[in-house]
Amino acid sequence: MSDEPGSSVGGGSATLTAAADNSAKSRVPLSAKHVTVAAVATDANDWIVLPTGVSPGHTITGWSVVAHEMRTAASSGIEINSEDCDGTKEAAIPATTLWEVVYINSTIGWILRAWDELAAPITAIVPD
């Protein structure tokens, strides 16, 4: 079953391809509780886009097979870790990373935490 074109969704999970075009293939569906970023269209500068219109406390976990970036929807003004990430900044996610984002509210946006494949915390991912 597909929630959006290009996304494999079933049981609240999605498999995405990061891309530099904001297409449906790189957007996290609202229904996804877990996301696997399995590929990039071009390189590690490609991104996935977090959903908008979620309630405070909405949590998404993810596993990144490949290095990529993470953004919020264009012109949304929504932040990731205190940085506006709607097109001018992105959060860089290394390959083989487990990550979690929690939506706090429209002022704070998303809080992003991450761990490497050995479960060691990746400290302070600051979007740039």
C-alpha positions, 0 to 999 in steps of 0.5 A: 500500500502506498500513502504517497507516490514513491513511498512504501507504506505498511504498518506505519513504515515508509521507505524513501529515496532522498532527493533534491526536488521535494518530490513525494518520493522524499516526503515522510508520509503523515502516517509513517511512524518509522522511515528507512532512507534506503537511497539518494537520487544523486548524493549526500546533499539530497534530502527528505522532508518532514511532514507538516500538520502534525500534533505536538508529541508526534514522533518518527523514528528512522534508519538511514542506510545512506548519508542524506539531509533532512528538511521541513516543508518549503516556506513553512518556517518550521525548525529542526533543532532551533534552526529554520530548515525549510530550504536554506538549512538542512540537518545532515544525517550520516549513513547507518544512523538511527534517528528520532524526531519529535514535533514539539510545537509551531514555535520550536518545531522538531527536535532531532536526536541520533545514534550510530550503528553501535548505539552511541549518541551522535551529539548535537546535529546542528542544521547548516 
